[in-house]
Amino acid sequence: QVQLVESGGGLVQAGGSLRLSCTASGRTFSSYAMGWFRRAPGKEREFVAAISWSGGSTGYGDSVKGRFTISRDNAKRTVYLQMNSLKPEDTAVYHCAGRDTTFRTTRAYTEDREYPYWGQGTQVTVSS
């Protein structure tokens, strides 16, 4: 089992940037596909971004395309979410999620039900 811990959240003005990190401990990280999801108050959980175990495949939610970038460093057991041009509607708790692919697929998974492992989340607040 892998444990996931997010960091990097905070308060930022609209138009600003933040970089979230998600560091894994426990079992092998390099075979894990990773994703970022967010939940705003009163709303359902929303897909943000996903990356395959190799980093060769990525996917983004429509609301963040062109503004957010997901990446990973397997040596550091960390996945990142670079968030630029932030908007007040990006305010949410951001969670990273992981799924062990055992290197059998290079998919980037976009559905939350496909991820068995989740971090506790980090708050991102964007002021107008």
N, C-alpha and C positions, 0 to 999 in steps of 0.2 A: 504494500500500500504506500502511496505517496502522500506527503503532507505539503500543502501549498500555502504560502504566506505572501499576501500582497502588501505593497508599500508605494509611497509616492503621491498619494492623494493629498488634497488640500483645497484651499480657497484661492481662486484666480479670477481676474477680471475677464470679461468677454473679449475675445480676440487673442487671449494669451495662450500659453502652452503648458502642458504638464507631461511628464513621462512616468507611467506606472511600471512597476516591476512585480514579478511574481516568481518567487524562488521556491524550488522544490527540494524536499529532503525525503529520505527513505529509499525506496527502490529506484531502479534505473530511470533516469529522466529522458535520455536521448531517444527512446522509443515512443515517447508520449506525444500525441497530438494535443495541442493546447488551444484554449479559446478564452476570450473575454466576453463577459455578459454584464449587463447593468440593470438595476432596478431603481426607478424613480418612485417617490412617494405616490401611492394610489394607482400605480401602473404595473403591468405585468413585466416579467423579466424579458429583456430585449437582447438579441444577439448583437455583438459589436464587431468582433473580429476573431479569426481563427487561423491557425498555422499548422502545417503538417510536421511530422517529426523531423524531417530533413530541412524544413524551411522553404522547400521548393514550391509549395502550394499555399496560397493564402486566400482568405475570403473576408468580405466586409459587409456590414449592414448598410442599407441604402442611406441611412441618415448620417453616416460617418465617412462614406467613401470620399476620397480626395483630401480628407482632413486628418484621419488617423492612420497610423502605420504599425503593424504588428511585426515583431522580429524575435529572434531567440538566439541564445548563446548556450549551446549544450555543455560546453566546458564549465560554465558558471551555473548550470542548472537553472537558468533564468529565462523567462519570456518577458518581453517588454511591450508596452503600448504607448507609442508617441502620439500625443493628442495636440493638434495645432488648431488655430482659429476656433477656439472653444466658444460655445454659445450657452446661454442660460439653460436651454433645454437639454444640455449634456449633463446637468446636475443629476447625480445618482450615486448609489453605492455600486462600485465596480468589483466584480468577482472574476477571478481566473478559474479555469476548469481544465482538467486533464483526463486523457483516455490513453491507455496503453495499447498501441497498435501492434506490438511485437514485430515491428518493421514489415508487416505484411501489406500495408497500404500506405499510399502517400496522400491520402485525403486530408482536407481541412474540414473538420466537422462543424456544422453551423447550427445544429439543434441541441438545446440544452439537455434533452433526454439521452443524448449520446455520450454524455460525460458522467462518469461515476464519482470523480473526485473534484472537490470544490474547496476554495479558500474562503476565509471569513469575510473578505471584502474590505475595500478602502473607499472612504467618502471623497467624492469630487463635487465641489460647489463652485459654480460659475456665476459671478455677480454681473448684473447689467450696468 
